[in-house]
């Protein structure tokens, strides 16, 4: 279900996406698409800014492979 999020002082959009979706890779770009005016307020929007967080099918991130252990 989509939701509205009200920013707090000092929060960045990628941080909000990471907490909400579990990743900021790909989700940050989608959130910017749904919130076109948000780019003008970045990198750190003013506290109290409302952000629409759409439903996004998140693909799990791959973990880094260590060549030498």
PDB file of N, CA, C and O in Angstrom:
ATOM      1  N   UNK A   1       0.843  -1.168   0.000  1.00  0.00           N
ATOM      2  CA  UNK A   1       0.000   0.000   0.000  1.00  0.00           C
ATOM      3  C   UNK A   1       0.901   1.247   0.000  1.00  0.00           C
ATOM      4  O   UNK A   1       1.836   1.326   0.796  1.00  0.00           O
ATOM      5  N   UNK A   2       0.634   2.205  -0.868  1.00  0.00           N
ATOM      6  CA  UNK A   2       1.433   3.428  -0.873  1.00  0.00           C
ATOM      7  C   UNK A   2       1.223   4.200   0.425  1.00  0.00           C
ATOM      8  O   UNK A   2       0.212   4.031   1.107  1.00  0.00           O
ATOM      9  N   UNK A   3       2.189   5.045   0.752  1.00  0.00           N
ATOM     10  CA  UNK A   3       2.058   5.811   1.983  1.00  0.00           C
ATOM     11  C   UNK A   3       2.667   7.197   1.812  1.00  0.00           C
ATOM     12  O   UNK A   3       3.443   7.443   0.888  1.00  0.00           O
ATOM     13  N   UNK A   4       2.304   8.085   2.709  1.00  0.00           N
ATOM     14  CA  UNK A   4       2.894   9.415   2.791  1.00  0.00           C
ATOM     15  C   UNK A   4       3.857   9.419   3.957  1.00  0.00           C
ATOM     16  O   UNK A   4       3.583   8.848   5.013  1.00  0.00           O
ATOM     17  N   UNK A   5       4.988  10.069   3.754  1.00  0.00           N
ATOM     18  CA  UNK A   5       5.995  10.147   4.799  1.00  0.00           C
ATOM     19  C   UNK A   5       6.349  11.608   5.013  1.00  0.00           C
ATOM     20  O   UNK A   5       6.588  12.336   4.050  1.00  0.00           O
ATOM     21  N   UNK A   6       6.386  12.039   6.254  1.00  0.00           N
ATOM     22  CA  UNK A   6       6.778  13.403   6.588  1.00  0.00           C
ATOM     23  C   UNK A   6       8.228  13.373   7.061  1.00  0.00           C
ATOM     24  O   UNK A   6       8.561  12.692   8.032  1.00  0.00           O
ATOM     25  N   UNK A   7       9.086  14.119   6.364  1.00  0.00           N
ATOM     26  CA  UNK A   7      10.508  14.094   6.680  1.00  0.00           C
ATOM     27  C   UNK A   7      10.809  14.732   8.023  1.00  0.00           C
ATOM     28  O   UNK A   7      10.077  15.591   8.513  1.00  0.00           O
ATOM     29  N   UNK A   8      11.906  14.282   8.596  1.00  0.00           N
ATOM     30  CA  UNK A   8      12.414  14.861   9.828  1.00  0.00           C
ATOM     31  C   UNK A   8      13.699  15.612   9.507  1.00  0.00           C
ATOM     32  O   UNK A   8      14.276  15.428   8.435  1.00  0.00           O
ATOM     33  N   UNK A   9      14.143  16.447  10.418  1.00  0.00           N
ATOM     34  CA  UNK A   9      15.327  17.276  10.199  1.00  0.00           C
ATOM     35  C   UNK A   9      16.549  16.436   9.833  1.00  0.00           C
ATOM     36  O   UNK A   9      16.895  15.495  10.548  1.00  0.00           O
ATOM     37  N   UNK A  10      17.199  16.774   8.724  1.00  0.00           N
ATOM     38  CA  UNK A  10      18.448  16.137   8.329  1.00  0.00           C
ATOM     39  C   UNK A  10      18.321  14.851   7.549  1.00  0.00           C
ATOM     40  O   UNK A  10      19.341  14.276   7.170  1.00  0.00           O
ATOM     41  N   UNK A  11      17.106  14.366   7.287  1.00  0.00           N
ATOM     42  CA  UNK A  11      16.946  13.116   6.550  1.00  0.00           C
ATOM     43  C   UNK A  11      17.186  13.335   5.058  1.00  0.00           C
ATOM     44  O   UNK A  11      16.828  14.370   4.496  1.00  0.00           O
ATOM     45  N   UNK A  12      17.797  12.342   4.441  1.00  0.00           N
ATOM     46  CA  UNK A  12      18.010  12.371   3.006  1.00  0.00           C
ATOM     47  C   UNK A  12      17.094  11.334   2.358  1.00  0.00           C
ATOM     48  O   UNK A  12      16.708  10.352   2.992  1.00  0.00           O
ATOM     49  N   UNK A  13      16.752  11.561   1.095  1.00  0.00           N
ATOM     50  CA  UNK A  13      15.786  10.700   0.414  1.00  0.00           C
ATOM     51  C   UNK A  13      16.270   9.254   0.316  1.00  0.00           C
ATOM     52  O   UNK A  13      15.488   8.327   0.527  1.00  0.00           O
ATOM     53  N   UNK A  14      17.550   9.054   0.000  1.00  0.00           N
ATOM     54  CA  UNK A  14      18.042   7.675  -0.112  1.00  0.00           C
ATOM     55  C   UNK A  14      17.983   6.947   1.227  1.00  0.00           C
ATOM     56  O   UNK A  14      17.764   5.736   1.269  1.00  0.00           O
ATOM     57  N   UNK A  15      18.179   7.681   2.321  1.00  0.00           N
ATOM     58  CA  UNK A  15      18.078   7.097   3.661  1.00  0.00           C
ATOM     59  C   UNK A  15      16.637   6.663   3.951  1.00  0.00           C
ATOM     60  O   UNK A  15      16.399   5.590   4.505  1.00  0.00           O
ATOM     61  N   UNK A  16      15.683   7.514   3.567  1.00  0.00           N
ATOM     62  CA  UNK A  16      14.270   7.198   3.765  1.00  0.00           C
ATOM     63  C   UNK A  16      13.896   5.956   2.953  1.00  0.00           C
ATOM     64  O   UNK A  16      13.200   5.073   3.454  1.00  0.00           O
ATOM     65  N   UNK A  17      14.353   5.887   1.705  1.00  0.00           N
ATOM     66  CA  UNK A  17      14.073   4.724   0.852  1.00  0.00           C
ATOM     67  C   UNK A  17      14.684   3.463   1.429  1.00  0.00           C
ATOM     68  O   UNK A  17      14.054   2.405   1.426  1.00  0.00           O
ATOM     69  N   UNK A  18      15.902   3.566   1.921  1.00  0.00           N
ATOM     70  CA  UNK A  18      16.566   2.406   2.504  1.00  0.00           C
ATOM     71  C   UNK A  18      15.770   1.864   3.688  1.00  0.00           C
ATOM     72  O   UNK A  18      15.591   0.653   3.819  1.00  0.00           O
ATOM     73  N   UNK A  19      15.295   2.762   4.550  1.00  0.00           N
ATOM     74  CA  UNK A  19      14.516   2.322   5.716  1.00  0.00           C
ATOM     75  C   UNK A  19      13.154   1.767   5.305  1.00  0.00           C
ATOM     76  O   UNK A  19      12.701   0.767   5.861  1.00  0.00           O
ATOM     77  N   UNK A  20      12.503   2.402   4.342  1.00  0.00           N
ATOM     78  CA  UNK A  20      11.141   2.001   3.957  1.00  0.00           C
ATOM     79  C   UNK A  20      11.118   0.739   3.095  1.00  0.00           C
ATOM     80  O   UNK A  20      10.305  -0.158   3.318  1.00  0.00           O
ATOM     81  N   UNK A  21      12.015   0.676   2.110  1.00  0.00           N
ATOM     82  CA  UNK A  21      12.007  -0.433   1.154  1.00  0.00           C
ATOM     83  C   UNK A  21      13.068  -1.498   1.429  1.00  0.00           C
ATOM     84  O   UNK A  21      12.992  -2.605   0.895  1.00  0.00           O
ATOM     85  N   UNK A  22      14.049  -1.169   2.255  1.00  0.00           N
ATOM     86  CA  UNK A  22      15.125  -2.115   2.516  1.00  0.00           C
ATOM     87  C   UNK A  22      16.302  -1.954   1.578  1.00  0.00           C
ATOM     88  O   UNK A  22      17.299  -2.665   1.702  1.00  0.00           O
ATOM     89  N   UNK A  23      16.197  -1.029   0.644  1.00  0.00           N
ATOM     90  CA  UNK A  23      17.271  -0.716  -0.293  1.00  0.00           C
ATOM     91  C   UNK A  23      17.034   0.682  -0.851  1.00  0.00           C
ATOM     92  O   UNK A  23      15.900   1.158  -0.915  1.00  0.00           O
ATOM     93  N   UNK A  24      18.113   1.325  -1.251  1.00  0.00           N
ATOM     94  CA  UNK A  24      17.964   2.621  -1.909  1.00  0.00           C
ATOM     95  C   UNK A  24      18.276   2.508  -3.398  1.00  0.00           C
ATOM     96  O   UNK A  24      18.063   3.455  -4.155  1.00  0.00           O
ATOM     97  N   UNK A  25      18.774   1.359  -3.812  1.00  0.00           N
ATOM     98  CA  UNK A  25      19.130   1.127  -5.213  1.00  0.00           C
ATOM     99  C   UNK A  25      17.857   0.967  -6.035  1.00  0.00           C
ATOM    100  O   UNK A  25      17.094   0.022  -5.834  1.00  0.00           O
ATOM    101  N   UNK A  26      17.636   1.881  -6.945  1.00  0.00           N
ATOM    102  CA  UNK A  26      16.452   1.841  -7.799  1.00  0.00           C
ATOM    103  C   UNK A  26      15.224   2.473  -7.178  1.00  0.00           C
ATOM    104  O   UNK A  26      14.422   3.085  -7.883  1.00  0.00           O
ATOM    105  N   UNK A  27      15.063   2.337  -5.882  1.00  0.00           N
ATOM    106  CA  UNK A  27      13.874   2.886  -5.231  1.00  0.00           C
ATOM    107  C   UNK A  27      13.946   4.407  -5.122  1.00  0.00           C
ATOM    108  O   UNK A  27      12.924   5.085  -5.234  1.00  0.00           O
ATOM    109  N   UNK A  28      15.140   4.944  -4.907  1.00  0.00           N
ATOM    110  CA  UNK A  28      15.303   6.385  -4.785  1.00  0.00           C
ATOM    111  C   UNK A  28      14.857   7.077  -6.078  1.00  0.00           C
ATOM    112  O   UNK A  28      14.161   8.091  -6.034  1.00  0.00           O
ATOM    113  N   UNK A  29      15.254   6.535  -7.204  1.00  0.00           N
ATOM    114  CA  UNK A  29      14.893   7.107  -8.494  1.00  0.00           C
ATOM    115  C   UNK A  29      13.381   7.088  -8.706  1.00  0.00           C
ATOM    116  O   UNK A  29      12.810   8.053  -9.214  1.00  0.00           O
ATOM    117  N   UNK A  30      12.737   5.991  -8.317  1.00  0.00           N
ATOM    118  CA  UNK A  30      11.288   5.874  -8.472  1.00  0.00           C
ATOM    119  C   UNK A  30      10.576   6.876  -7.574  1.00  0.00           C
ATOM    120  O   UNK A  30       9.597   7.492  -7.997  1.00  0.00           O
ATOM    121  N   UNK A  31      11.047   7.049  -6.349  1.00  0.00           N
ATOM    122  CA  UNK A  31      10.438   8.020  -5.433  1.00  0.00           C
ATOM    123  C   UNK A  31      10.568   9.433  -6.015  1.00  0.00           C
ATOM    124  O   UNK A  31       9.634  10.228  -5.914  1.00  0.00           O
ATOM    125  N   UNK A  32      11.715   9.750  -6.620  1.00  0.00           N
ATOM    126  CA  UNK A  32      11.873  11.051  -7.269  1.00  0.00           C
ATOM    127  C   UNK A  32      10.898  11.206  -8.439  1.00  0.00           C
ATOM    128  O   UNK A  32      10.385  12.302  -8.662  1.00  0.00           O
ATOM    129  N   UNK A  33      10.636  10.145  -9.179  1.00  0.00           N
ATOM    130  CA  UNK A  33       9.677  10.212 -10.288  1.00  0.00           C
ATOM    131  C   UNK A  33       8.279  10.544  -9.794  1.00  0.00           C
ATOM    132  O   UNK A  33       7.558  11.308 -10.436  1.00  0.00           O
ATOM    133  N   UNK A  34       7.896   9.982  -8.673  1.00  0.00           N
ATOM    134  CA  UNK A  34       6.564  10.231  -8.119  1.00  0.00           C
ATOM    135  C   UNK A  34       6.468  11.566  -7.389  1.00  0.00           C
ATOM    136  O   UNK A  34       5.368  12.071  -7.167  1.00  0.00           O
ATOM    137  N   UNK A  35       7.593  12.135  -7.018  1.00  0.00           N
ATOM    138  CA  UNK A  35       7.643  13.405  -6.285  1.00  0.00           C
ATOM    139  C   UNK A  35       8.517  14.385  -7.066  1.00  0.00           C
ATOM    140  O   UNK A  35       9.627  14.710  -6.645  1.00  0.00           O
ATOM    141  N   UNK A  36       8.012  14.846  -8.193  1.00  0.00           N
ATOM    142  CA  UNK A  36       8.792  15.676  -9.123  1.00  0.00           C
ATOM    143  C   UNK A  36       9.367  16.930  -8.473  1.00  0.00           C
ATOM    144  O   UNK A  36      10.471  17.343  -8.831  1.00  0.00           O
ATOM    145  N   UNK A  37       8.663  17.545  -7.538  1.00  0.00           N
ATOM    146  CA  UNK A  37       9.148  18.771  -6.892  1.00  0.00           C
ATOM    147  C   UNK A  37      10.228  18.506  -5.849  1.00  0.00           C
ATOM    148  O   UNK A  37      10.852  19.440  -5.345  1.00  0.00           O
ATOM    149  N   UNK A  38      10.446  17.249  -5.531  1.00  0.00           N
ATOM    150  CA  UNK A  38      11.401  16.883  -4.489  1.00  0.00           C
ATOM    151  C   UNK A  38      12.844  17.203  -4.874  1.00  0.00           C
ATOM    152  O   UNK A  38      13.653  17.525  -4.004  1.00  0.00           O
ATOM    153  N   UNK A  39      13.177  17.122  -6.146  1.00  0.00           N
ATOM    154  CA  UNK A  39      14.543  17.383  -6.602  1.00  0.00           C
ATOM    155  C   UNK A  39      14.976  18.811  -6.268  1.00  0.00           C
ATOM    156  O   UNK A  39      16.159  19.058  -6.033  1.00  0.00           O
ATOM    157  N   UNK A  40      14.045  19.737  -6.244  1.00  0.00           N
ATOM    158  CA  UNK A  40      14.357  21.132  -5.905  1.00  0.00           C
ATOM    159  C   UNK A  40      14.696  21.289  -4.423  1.00  0.00           C
ATOM    160  O   UNK A  40      15.366  22.249  -4.041  1.00  0.00           O
ATOM    161  N   UNK A  41      14.246  20.371  -3.597  1.00  0.00           N
ATOM    162  CA  UNK A  41      14.420  20.467  -2.145  1.00  0.00           C
ATOM    163  C   UNK A  41      15.595  19.638  -1.636  1.00  0.00           C
ATOM    164  O   UNK A  41      15.865  19.616  -0.435  1.00  0.00           O
ATOM    165  N   UNK A  42      16.276  18.975  -2.517  1.00  0.00           N
ATOM    166  CA  UNK A  42      17.340  18.062  -2.114  1.00  0.00           C
ATOM    167  C   UNK A  42      18.687  18.740  -2.117  1.00  0.00           C
ATOM    168  O   UNK A  42      18.802  19.826  -2.687  1.00  0.00           O
ATOM    169  N   UNK A  43      19.715  18.169  -1.516  1.00  0.00           N
ATOM    170  CA  UNK A  43      19.780  16.781  -1.080  1.00  0.00           C
ATOM    171  C   UNK A  43      19.082  16.512   0.249  1.00  0.00           C
ATOM    172  O   UNK A  43      18.726  15.367   0.529  1.00  0.00           O
ATOM    173  N   UNK A  44      18.880  17.530   1.068  1.00  0.00           N
ATOM    174  CA  UNK A  44      18.209  17.338   2.353  1.00  0.00           C
ATOM    175  C   UNK A  44      16.954  18.208   2.377  1.00  0.00           C
ATOM    176  O   UNK A  44      17.053  19.424   2.539  1.00  0.00           O
ATOM    177  N   UNK A  45      15.775  17.603   2.217  1.00  0.00           N
ATOM    178  CA  UNK A  45      14.552  18.400   2.241  1.00  0.00           C
ATOM    179  C   UNK A  45      14.296  18.984   3.631  1.00  0.00           C
ATOM    180  O   UNK A  45      14.778  18.467   4.638  1.00  0.00           O
ATOM    181  N   UNK A  46      13.538  20.056   3.658  1.00  0.00           N
ATOM    182  CA  UNK A  46      13.173  20.707   4.914  1.00  0.00           C
ATOM    183  C   UNK A  46      12.326  19.742   5.745  1.00  0.00           C
ATOM    184  O   UNK A  46      11.504  19.004   5.202  1.00  0.00           O
ATOM    185  N   UNK A  47      12.529  19.751   7.049  1.00  0.00           N
ATOM    186  CA  UNK A  47      11.729  18.912   7.943  1.00  0.00           C
ATOM    187  C   UNK A  47      10.250  19.212   7.725  1.00  0.00           C
ATOM    188  O   UNK A  47       9.853  20.372   7.617  1.00  0.00           O
ATOM    189  N   UNK A  48       9.445  18.169   7.662  1.00  0.00           N
ATOM    190  CA  UNK A  48       8.013  18.330   7.472  1.00  0.00           C
ATOM    191  C   UNK A  48       7.564  18.183   6.026  1.00  0.00           C
ATOM    192  O   UNK A  48       6.368  18.261   5.745  1.00  0.00           O
ATOM    193  N   UNK A  49       8.499  17.971   5.103  1.00  0.00           N
ATOM    194  CA  UNK A  49       8.151  17.776   3.695  1.00  0.00           C
ATOM    195  C   UNK A  49       7.432  16.436   3.544  1.00  0.00           C
ATOM    196  O   UNK A  49       7.904  15.413   4.041  1.00  0.00           O
ATOM    197  N   UNK A  50       6.290  16.447   2.855  1.00  0.00           N
ATOM    198  CA  UNK A  50       5.551  15.209   2.618  1.00  0.00           C
ATOM    199  C   UNK A  50       6.082  14.537   1.361  1.00  0.00           C
ATOM    200  O   UNK A  50       6.246  15.175   0.321  1.00  0.00           O
ATOM    201  N   UNK A  51       6.348  13.250   1.473  1.00  0.00           N
ATOM    202  CA  UNK A  51       6.854  12.462   0.358  1.00  0.00           C
ATOM    203  C   UNK A  51       5.907  11.288   0.139  1.00  0.00           C
ATOM    204  O   UNK A  51       5.545  10.579   1.079  1.00  0.00           O
ATOM    205  N   UNK A  52       5.513  11.094  -1.120  1.00  0.00           N
ATOM    206  CA  UNK A  52       4.697   9.942  -1.496  1.00  0.00           C
ATOM    207  C   UNK A  52       5.628   8.763  -1.728  1.00  0.00           C
ATOM    208  O   UNK A  52       6.544   8.845  -2.547  1.00  0.00           O
ATOM    209  N   UNK A  53       5.402   7.673  -1.016  1.00  0.00           N
ATOM    210  CA  UNK A  53       6.189   6.450  -1.167  1.00  0.00           C
ATOM    211  C   UNK A  53       5.305   5.395  -1.826  1.00  0.00           C
ATOM    212  O   UNK A  53       4.462   4.782  -1.172  1.00  0.00           O
ATOM    213  N   UNK A  54       5.508   5.188  -3.146  1.00  0.00           N
ATOM    214  CA  UNK A  54       4.656   4.235  -3.853  1.00  0.00           C
ATOM    215  C   UNK A  54       5.005   2.794  -3.512  1.00  0.00           C
ATOM    216  O   UNK A  54       6.037   2.517  -2.900  1.00  0.00           O
ATOM    217  N   UNK A  55       4.138   1.893  -3.913  1.00  0.00           N
ATOM    218  CA  UNK A  55       4.432   0.468  -3.777  1.00  0.00           C
ATOM    219  C   UNK A  55       5.450   0.122  -4.857  1.00  0.00           C
ATOM    220  O   UNK A  55       5.224   0.389  -6.037  1.00  0.00           O
ATOM    221  N   UNK A  56       6.559  -0.466  -4.457  1.00  0.00           N
ATOM    222  CA  UNK A  56       7.617  -0.855  -5.384  1.00  0.00           C
ATOM    223  C   UNK A  56       7.963  -2.309  -5.105  1.00  0.00           C
ATOM    224  O   UNK A  56       8.214  -2.687  -3.960  1.00  0.00           O
ATOM    225  N   UNK A  57       7.976  -3.122  -6.157  1.00  0.00           N
ATOM    226  CA  UNK A  57       8.439  -4.502  -6.019  1.00  0.00           C
ATOM    227  C   UNK A  57       9.956  -4.458  -5.954  1.00  0.00           C
ATOM    228  O   UNK A  57      10.623  -4.216  -6.960  1.00  0.00           O
ATOM    229  N   UNK A  58      10.493  -4.690  -4.776  1.00  0.00           N
ATOM    230  CA  UNK A  58      11.933  -4.572  -4.550  1.00  0.00           C
ATOM    231  C   UNK A  58      12.615  -5.900  -4.847  1.00  0.00           C
ATOM    232  O   UNK A  58      12.213  -6.951  -4.349  1.00  0.00           O
ATOM    233  N   UNK A  59      13.650  -5.827  -5.665  1.00  0.00           N
ATOM    234  CA  UNK A  59      14.468  -6.991  -5.967  1.00  0.00           C
ATOM    235  C   UNK A  59      15.583  -7.034  -4.933  1.00  0.00           C
ATOM    236  O   UNK A  59      16.282  -6.038  -4.748  1.00  0.00           O
ATOM    237  N   UNK A  60      15.765  -8.162  -4.255  1.00  0.00           N
ATOM    238  CA  UNK A  60      16.819  -8.223  -3.240  1.00  0.00           C
ATOM    239  C   UNK A  60      18.191  -7.900  -3.834  1.00  0.00           C
ATOM    240  O   UNK A  60      18.514  -8.309  -4.949  1.00  0.00           O
ATOM    241  N   UNK A  61      18.979  -7.166  -3.072  1.00  0.00           N
ATOM    242  CA  UNK A  61      20.323  -6.819  -3.519  1.00  0.00           C
ATOM    243  C   UNK A  61      21.215  -8.041  -3.422  1.00  0.00           C
ATOM    244  O   UNK A  61      21.040  -8.902  -2.560  1.00  0.00           O
ATOM    245  N   UNK A  62      22.164  -8.091  -4.318  1.00  0.00           N
ATOM    246  CA  UNK A  62      23.159  -9.154  -4.253  1.00  0.00           C
ATOM    247  C   UNK A  62      24.207  -8.772  -3.229  1.00  0.00           C
ATOM    248  O   UNK A  62      24.560  -7.603  -3.077  1.00  0.00           O
ATOM    249  N   UNK A  63      24.685  -9.764  -2.543  1.00  0.00           N
ATOM    250  CA  UNK A  63      25.763  -9.527  -1.591  1.00  0.00           C
ATOM    251  C   UNK A  63      27.092  -9.615  -2.316  1.00  0.00           C
ATOM    252  O   UNK A  63      27.245 -10.385  -3.264  1.00  0.00           O
ATOM    253  N   UNK A  64      28.028  -8.840  -1.876  1.00  0.00           N
ATOM    254  CA  UNK A  64      29.351  -8.838  -2.497  1.00  0.00           C
ATOM    255  C   UNK A  64      30.017 -10.194  -2.308  1.00  0.00           C
ATOM    256  O   UNK A  64      29.924 -10.811  -1.246  1.00  0.00           O
ATOM    257  N   UNK A  65      30.676 -10.633  -3.341  1.00  0.00           N
ATOM    258  CA  UNK A  65      31.422 -11.882  -3.277  1.00  0.00           C
ATOM    259  C   UNK A  65      32.864 -11.571  -2.924  1.00  0.00           C
ATOM    260  O   UNK A  65      33.499 -10.728  -3.558  1.00  0.00           O
ATOM    261  N   UNK A  66      33.373 -12.244  -1.923  1.00  0.00           N
ATOM    262  CA  UNK A  66      34.769 -12.062  -1.530  1.00  0.00           C
ATOM    263  C   UNK A  66      35.620 -13.097  -2.262  1.00  0.00           C
ATOM    264  O   UNK A  66      35.396 -14.301  -2.139  1.00  0.00           O
ATOM    265  N   UNK A  67      36.573 -12.623  -3.006  1.00  0.00           N
ATOM    266  CA  UNK A  67      37.430 -13.536  -3.768  1.00  0.00           C
ATOM    267  C   UNK A  67      38.440 -14.238  -2.883  1.00  0.00           C
ATOM    268  O   UNK A  67      38.774 -15.399  -3.116  1.00  0.00           O
ATOM    269  N   UNK A  68      38.926 -13.542  -1.876  1.00  0.00           N
ATOM    270  CA  UNK A  68      39.893 -14.136  -0.963  1.00  0.00           C
ATOM    271  C   UNK A  68      39.361 -14.033   0.447  1.00  0.00           C
ATOM    272  O   UNK A  68      38.944 -12.966   0.897  1.00  0.00           O
ATOM    273  N   UNK A  69      39.383 -15.139   1.126  1.00  0.00           N
ATOM    274  CA  UNK A  69      38.911 -15.121   2.509  1.00  0.00           C
ATOM    275  C   UNK A  69      39.963 -15.646   3.437  1.00  0.00           C
ATOM    276  O   UNK A  69      39.745 -15.706   4.647  1.00  0.00           O
TER     277      UNK A  69
END
